[in-house]
Amino acid sequence: MLSALPNVRLVGQKTGGGAGGNYGYQLINGWIIKVSVSDFLDYNNETIELGVDPDVLIENTESDILSNQDKMLEKAIEVLEELS
């Protein structure tokens, strides 16, 4: 995982998780369900199935989006400049 590298910072929101493979089952009523059948681990041997937390948490609000501002991108550029 990239976050193990010394000059990498994750900026934004927690990821959705669910990177593991899945297996589908069809129920009697015709519905299909899928269940995780594997677990992806990070460099610390911890599961990432529930998502990966960013180093710098920032979320775009509805107001940001409506005003065409991308606070995540702006913060990522700021962090990148700090690392340079």
N, C-alpha and C positions, 0 to 999 in steps of 0.2 A: 504494500500500500504506500502511496506517495507520501503520506503524512509522516512516515518514518524517516524521511530525508531531512537533513538539517535546515535547508532553506525553503521548505514548503510550509505554507499556512493555508488551511481550509477556511474559506470565507463564505458566509451565507447562512443557510438553514440546515437543520439536521436532515440527512437523506431519508428516503422512505424505507430503506431496508429491504428485506426479502430477496436477497441475491441468490439464495440457494435454489437448487433444482426442485422441481415439483412433480408430483404424480397425480394424475386425474382419475377420479372414480365417478361412475354414473350411478346415481341413486335410483330407486325403484320408480320414483315419479318423473324420471327423465333429467333431473337436474344433474349437473356435473360439478363436483367440488375438487379442488386441488389442495394438496397438503405438501408442505415442505419435507423433503427427504434428505436434505444435506444441510450442513452448516458451514458458512464461510467464516474464516477466522482472520484477524489482522495480525500484524507483526508481533503483538504481545500475546498472541494465542487467545484473544477474546473474540467472541462472536460479533459479527456486524449485521446479523440478521434483523436486528431491531433498529438499524440505522447507524450512521456515523455522525458524531457531533462535530461541528466546525470549531476551529480555534477561535474564530471571530464570528459571533452570532450577529446577524443583521437580517432583517426582513423588509421587503418592500411593502408598504401599506397601500391600501386602496387609493389614498390621496396621492401617493408617489406615482402610482401607475397612471392615474387620471391626468397628472401634470407632466407625464412623460419623463419622470425621473427614475433612474435605476440606482438606488442607494447601494445595492449589493455590488454592482459593477464599480461604482465610485469608490467604495471601501476597498475592493480588491485592488484597484489601481493604487490607492494610498498605501496599502500593505506592501505591494510590490515595490513601490518607490522606497519604502523604508528598508526593504531587504537588499536593495541595490547599493 
